[in-house]
Amino acid sequence: MSGLIGKKIGMTSFFDANGKYVPCTVIEVGPCVVTQVKTNEKDGYSALQLAFDEKKEKHTSSAMKGHFELSKTTPKRKIVEFRSFEETKNLGDILTVELFAEGEYVDIVGTSKGKGFQGVVKRHGFGGVGGSTHGQHDRSRAPGSLGASSDPSRVFKGMRMAGRMGGDRKKIQNLVVVKIMPEKNLLLIKGSIPGAKGSYVTIQK
């Protein structure tokens, strides 16, 4: 599994060769620097550690400064490991958006937008208790019954209830790369991807 780190810029539209309207997500991808090469002999598994996006040196710990100096690069904000990279890379190598090709399928991993504490209608799509007749009052978004009374005298684990929503790691598979703009390090992906504008994502192939 090889890939790169990117930052979600926003959404736009694109007209393909047949004139079809395609909604796309714009991602700024790379350049990513190889900051560590892990091997089976030394680390127990093989992987490439990539770093992306500049970070001020005063906001970087001394340990991380030394880590980045090994690859002769400036401090970075985001570090991600990729296992089973297709090609052999060396410490300090720079990977760009040209790792991908137009028309190929990729998987995107991001963190979904946090929604805070939400009720069952928004969180799970409940329809509410029903109409406002027969004494019903302000019950249209209520969860309804949660379980039996004397037996089992408890609420089963996993019951869909109100609670914290969003802010989870999400993986969207088989998204099409519509267009690559290497001069601006931009990647246009068909459809939507998880996360807010400016959030980090990983693009895997």
MOWO-V905154 format. One record per residue. NEAR is the number of other ideal C-beta (glycine too) atoms within 8 Angstrom. Layout:
near=NEAR
near=NEAR
This chain:
near=8
near=11
near=11
near=14
near=16
near=14
near=11
near=16
near=9
near=7
near=8
near=8
near=8
near=11
near=7
near=8
near=3
near=4
near=5
near=6
near=6
near=10
near=10
near=14
near=11
near=12
near=15
near=10
near=14
near=13
near=8
near=13
near=14
near=16
near=14
near=10
near=9
near=11
near=7
near=7
near=3
near=6
near=8
near=4
near=7
near=8
near=11
near=12
near=12
near=15
near=13
near=16
near=9
near=7
near=10
near=7
near=8
near=4
near=6
near=10
near=5
near=5
near=6
near=9
near=11
near=8
near=9
near=14
near=7
near=9
near=12
near=5
near=9
near=7
near=12
near=14
near=8
near=9
near=8
near=9
near=9
near=13
near=8
near=8
near=11
near=4
near=5
near=4
near=9
near=7
near=9
near=9
near=8
near=9
near=12
near=11
near=13
near=6
near=10
near=14
near=6
near=8
near=5
near=9
near=8
near=12
near=12
near=14
near=9
near=15
near=9
near=11
near=8
near=7
near=8
near=7
near=6
near=10
near=8
near=11
near=10
near=7
near=11
near=6
near=5
near=10
near=5
near=9
near=7
near=7
near=5
near=6
near=5
near=4
near=4
near=9
near=5
near=4
near=10
near=8
near=8
near=8
near=8
near=6
near=3
near=7
near=8
near=6
near=4
near=4
near=5
near=6
near=6
near=5
near=5
near=7
near=3
near=4
near=8
near=7
near=7
near=8
near=7
near=7
near=11
near=9
near=9
near=6
near=7
near=9
near=7
near=10
near=5
near=5
near=13
near=10
near=16
near=11
near=9
near=12
near=10
near=8
near=4
near=6
near=11
near=12
near=15
near=15
near=15
near=10
near=10
near=6
near=13
near=11
near=11
near=6
near=6
near=6
near=10
near=13
near=15
near=13
near=16
near=11
near=11
